[in-house]
């Protein structure tokens, strides 16, 4: 059930973004089919790239790409603590080990993002066939 909820929430987020793009382009008042297909292509491509991009960032984060930056920020904020003996991570090695145990899932982001991009490509093909 949890996996379905992840997919559903991500898809709803993408649909809301798509509707916002359609509203901003005033697509609901258009009558020309080529303009409608072009706007639908844009409306599905934008959230598809956003969601897939978040998935790729999560993938990079799971691989450790941002660990040194995060650790540096944690150490910076540790400087302002009153009690320095209660620091969570003593070394980067401890931090890295803790982060390797705490991986986030990203497959649902990539799948939903790619579905939106595929729908955008379908509307692009329809647009090219009409024009």
Secondary structure as UniProt FT lines:
FT   HELIX           2..24
FT   TURN            25..26
FT   HELIX           27..29
FT   HELIX           33..62
FT   TURN            63..66
FT   HELIX           67..78
FT   TURN            79..80
FT   HELIX           84..86
FT   HELIX           92..101
FT   HELIX           107..130
//
